[in-house]
Amino acid sequence: MSKSNYFSTKSVFGQLISLIDESIITNAVKKHQSDRYTKHFKTKDHLISMLFCAFAKCNSLREVSGAMLGLSGKTANFQLNHIPKRSTLSDANKNRTVDVFASIYNELLKSYSNILSDSRIKSVIGKQVKIIDSTTISLFKDILKCVGRKSKTGKSKGGLKVHTVINADEIVPNLVWFSPATTHDQQYLKKLKCDDNTIYVFDKGYNDYKAFLHFTQNQTGFVTRIKDNAVYKTIENNIIDDEIHSGVLEDNVIEVTEKSGNTATPLQLRKIKFYDRGSKREFEFITNLLEIRADMIAALYKTRWQIELLFKQLKQNFPLKYFLGDNENAIKNTDLLCAHR
């Protein structure tokens, strides 16, 4: 039996780095001019150093540079040309734009999407289901605006909110956006691309009638939970057929009003009440998907749990409470590489 010797002389970390096509890094560097005025510590070295930090679970700049110094003579295996000193890595995290790493990640996601994707959901729905949510990470100082009340001492820590989009048939982030923790989740909906082949699923924290109208006008589906204080008018009570899951208690067409200045625009949506036997709770969903079965709407919302599992995995396995710098750009660089790892 013939055996591949492609990885025979490489460390595990070297094998992982070899999966990143050199042209992807080169194109990203050229696009964002991230190596301009840089003599030694190039973007590729920076990327490898930060990935090493994430895999080795390093908690400080000193720990990263010290651990990598111990790899002297072995760096060829993972294509590192320059082992950084602590000050060099600190300056790079502060000054090199996070956009270059985002571009590299997006291109890698395109290259390996056929391996990551599980197409069963799309084959049933016929559209791409995307899940949206955010998680808040406390910072050690007030670099980004904090959330909540100040302590009795009057001091406050910073807060970083990580807004994330994943495809329901994948297990990695499709899009990540950072903001101060004080930024309302609704602001993120403006950044989403709309098309008739996408359904967005999100929690009721993102409820915004203006966004719902925008989605509907662009033939983009959404599924979320209705707020307890929502004001609406019931237009029609749909008949629940026998083949529909018995957990579906109500299926109604409702009308809400989107108000912008002096303009009020009526919008017809669908409200579904569903009893979940597992949690023994009733849920009320709101959606603009008027043709899909009511029990399928409930099943779509249930896929939202995947992003909660992703956040749990990231917080348990990667040092998101440690950031290699005390400035906003360094925090974004650390968090982005850990989240995308």
N, C-alpha and C positions, 0 to 999 in steps of 0.2 A: 504494500500500500504506500503510495507517495504521500509525503507530508510536506506541508508548507513550512519554510524556514524564514518567512518574512519577519516574524517577531522574535526569532530565536536568540538574538543578542541584545534585545531591548528590555529595559525595565518596564513595569506596568505603566508607570507615568509616561515613559517614552512612547509606548504603544498608543496611548490615548492622544498624545500630542501629534503623532504621525497621521492621525485621522483628519487633522485640520489641513486642508489644501493650502499650499503656500500662496497660490494666486488669490485666494479669498482675503488673506491678510494684506497682500500687496495692493489690491484694488481698494480696500478700505482705507489704507494709509494714504493712497493717492487722492481719494475722494475728500478726506477730512484734513489732509496736510498735517497729520499728527506727528511726523518725523521732522518737520521743519525746525531748523535751528537746533537739532539734536545730533550730537556727535557720536555718542556711544550707546546709551540705553534706549534702543529703538522700541517701536510699538510691539514688535514680536516678543522681545525680551520682557517687556512689561506684562504682556498677556500671559506668558508662560510663568512668570514670577507670581502673578496674582492667582492663576490656576493652582500653582503649587501651594500657595497659602490656603486656598479653599480645601484642597485634598488633604493637606497635612494638618488642617484645623489650627493654624497659627493664630495667635491672639494679639500680636504686636509686630511693628516694623522690625524691631531688633530680633524677634524670633524668626521672622521670614529670612532676613539677610544672614543670620547665623546658621540656620538650617541649610540654606542653599550654599553657603561657604563650605560646608562639609561635603558638598557634592563636587568639589573641584576635581577636574580630570574625568568626570563622568557626564559632563553637560552635553557632550555630542549626542548622547542617546536621545535627549529631548530637545535638541536644536537650540539650546541657549547659548548666545554668543557673549553675553556680558552678565556676570553675577553682580547684582546691585548692592551697594552699601545702603545703610539705613537712610541716610540723607538723600541719596539718589532716588530711592523708591518713594520717599516722602514727596519730593519735588514733582516726580512724575504723576503721582496720584492727585496732586494739587493742580497741575497745569495741563495735563493731557486730557483732551475732551472725552467724555464718556461715550459720545456718539460713535467713535471708531469701534469700540467694543460691541456696541449695539448692532452695527452694520455686519461685523464678523459673525455674531450670533445668528442674525437673520439669514445670512447666506448659508450657514451651516444647517439651519433648520430646513431650508429649501433642499439642500443636498441630501439630507437623511430623512426627509419627511415620509418617504415610502417605507422606511424601516420602523419609524415611530408610530405611524398611523394605523389605527384599527378602524376599518371602513364600515363596520356593522351598523353604527348609528346613522351614518349618512345614507346607507343603502335602504334603511327603513323609512327615514324622513324624506330623503331626496334633496336635502339641503345641508349646508355646513352649520352645525350647532356650536356656538361659541359661548363660553361661560365667563362672566365678569365678576370680580370681587376685589376687595382691598383688605390689607392687614396693616396694623399700626405697630411700629417698632420704636421703643423709647431710646433716646440718645443720652449720652453721658453729660452733655451740656446743651445750652440753648442755641444751637447752630441753625436749626430749622424751627419754626414756630411750634410751640408745644400745644398740647390739647388738654382741656380740662382746667380745673382751678389750680391756682398756685398753692404751694404748701404754706404752713404757718410761718415759716421763716422768710417767705416772700420769694424764695428761689424756685426756679423751674427748670426742668430738663427739656431738651428738644424732643420733637416727635417727627418721625418719618412715616408717611403713608405710602404703601406700595400698592398701586392699582395694577391689576394683572388680568390678562385675557388668555385663556387656553382653549384650544379646540377640544370638544367633548370626546373626540376619538384619539387624543394624544395625551401624553403625561408630562409635557414640558410647557413652559410659558410661550405663548405666541407673541405677546406684546407686554412690556412692562413700562409703567410711567410712575415716576417719583414725584411726591409733592409734600409740602409741610402737612403735618397731621391735622391742621385746622381747615384744610381745603375740603369742601363738601364733595361727597362722592358724585353728585349730579354733574359737577363740572367736567368729569371725565367722559361722559357720554358724548360730548361735542367732538372728541377725538376719534370716535369710531367711524369706520367706513361703512357706508350703507349700500346694499345691493339686494336684488331679489333672490339671491341664493344663500342668504345668511339668516339665522335665527339667533338672537342674543338672549341669554338666560342670566338673570341677576336678582339679587335680593331686593327687598322693598326699600332699602336705604337709598337706592338709585331712582326711586319714583320721581318722575318729572313729566308732566303732561306735555310740555313743549317738546321734549325728546320723543315722547310717544307719537306725537303728531308728525314729527320729522321722520321717524321710522316708517310710519304708515304711508306717508306721501312718497317715500322712496322704496316702497314695497319690501321693506325689511321687517322680518318677524321679531317679536320679543315675547318673553314669558317672565313674569315676576309675580310677587304677592301684592295684594292691594292693601293700602294703609287702613288702619282701623277708623280713622276720621275722614276717609275719602267721601266726597260728595258726588253722587251720581243719580241718574234716573234710569229705572229699568224699562227697556223698550220691548223686550220679547223674552218669553220663557221657552227655551228649546226643549223638545221632547228627548228624553234619555232612553235610547233603545235598549233592548234586552241584552244585546251582546256587549254593551259598555260595562266596564268594571263596576262592581256594586258599590265601590267606595265613592263614586260620583254622586253627590247629593243634589246639586243644582247646576244648571248650565243656562246662563242668561246672557242676552245682549243688553249692554248698558250704554248710556251716553254720559260722557264727561265734557267739561268745558275748559279749553285752554285759553287763558287770558294773557294777552301781551299788550300792555298799555291800555288803550281804549277799545282794543279789538278782542272779541270773544268768539272763539271758533269751536263749534261742537264736534266731538269725535266719538264715533261708535266703537266700542270695544266689547270684549267677551269676558264675563266673570264666571268662574267655575269654583264651586265649593266641593272639597274632597276630604273624605275621612280616611286617615292613614291608620290602619290597624296596628302597625308596628309601634308607632309612638303614641297611639291612642289620642290623636289630635285632629282637629279640623283645620284645613288650610283653605284660603280663598285666593285663587290665582286670577290675574288679569292679563289679557293678551290681545293682540290684533290678528291672531290666527283663527279665522272664522270657520275654516273648512276642516281642520284637523280634529280627530276624535277627542272628546273631553278627557278620557283616561290617558291619552297620549300626551296631552298638555301637562298633566300631573307627572307623568314619567319623565318628560323633558326637564321639569323643574328639579326632579330628584337627582338628575345628573350634576346639579350644581355642587353636590357634596364632593365631587372630585377635586375641586379647587381648594376646598377646606383641607383635604388630605395633603395636597401639595404644600400649602402653607405650614401644616404640621410637620411635614418631612423636612422642609427647609429650616425651620426653627429648631428642630431636634438635632439635625445633623451638621449644620453649618454655623459658624460663629457670627451670626447676624447682630449679636449684641456688642461685638468688638469691631471697631472701624479703624482702618489704618490711616488716620489723619483727623484733624479737628476743623476741617472745612467742608463745605457742601459737596464739592466735586469729588473729594477723596471718599466721602461716604457713599456717593452714588456709584463710584467705581467699585468699591468693595461689595456693596449690596448687589449690583448688577451681575458681577461675575459669580457670586455665590448663588443668586437666584437662577442664573442661566446654566450653571454647572450641572 
